[in-house]
Amino acid sequence: MAVLGKTGIEVSPLCYGSLTFSRFQANLPLKKGTELLVYAHEKGINFIDTAEIYDNYAYIHGAIKELGREEWVITSKAYCYDEKTADASVKKALKELDTDYIDIFMLHEQESLLTLKGHKGALNRLVELKEAGYIRAIGISTHFIGCVNATALFPEIEVIHPIINRRGVGIQDGTPEEMLNAIEQRHKKGIGIYSMKALGGGHLIAENRASLKWISSIDCIDSTAIGMQSKEEIDYNADLFLRGEENERALEDVSKKKRKLIIGDYCIGCGSCERRCKQDAIHVEDGRAVVNDKCILCGYCATVCPEFCIKVI
């Protein structure tokens, strides 16, 4: 186990990224998703990453019922911007997970110092909820190096969930080396770090082995969140991150999987996905959404599609 910065929260070096369960990606049956979480726990994974936008608290609630709340460390995230929205998002998570507390609650997709200042009301409310025992630690998720650096001005931020991979896929304002330097500096100050998109949203599947070995070797990263849709994926990642071993059989199965974003023929070309995407990866052309090679398969465009025609599979 690793400790997230100075929070005192012990997590497995591998975090289960649960977006993969959601209707925006694999849309797994509830029983199947819960079974995978329980299987992951048997393999040594106690850390789950979710978010309000994923709409998948039911899977995690199932895992809590199966093994008990004390067996899990749970992070959730929301687009809170003031006291009212922060309060509502935390209450929603507590209710739908049927738990008395959330281990880490984060402001989702923060971009800069200005963004953090604009969300100060939400941060203030999260501090109050922490003092009341509903949250154990406060954090942010980000794709921006500048935002990682800006957290130095916000002592209430104890955990950062940054995008980082060996090719820099998805980093919005610099190189992987620059992101690593920013992460390392914050980690030295006692900030907990758990990373996202080690495989660049699927772009680095062909470099699976090298990419995961690279991220698992970085000392300033306490844990890495990876979405997993099968026992084979869990086997390979758990063996590598938790035991420093490579499961060749599982790797062969994992390497066959090629994720992609699909857009249904019934797309109406409304542009909601284009406005939502921060990667500049999807545009409306000739009345229909079209994706390009900048896509990191986050699936966030699918969350705003009024026709439900976008999915990552």
Summary of the structure (lengths in Angstrom):
residues: 313
radius of gyration: 18.3
end to end distance: 31.3
largest distance: 53.1
contacts: 1091
relative contact order: 0.13
helix: 43%
strand: 20%
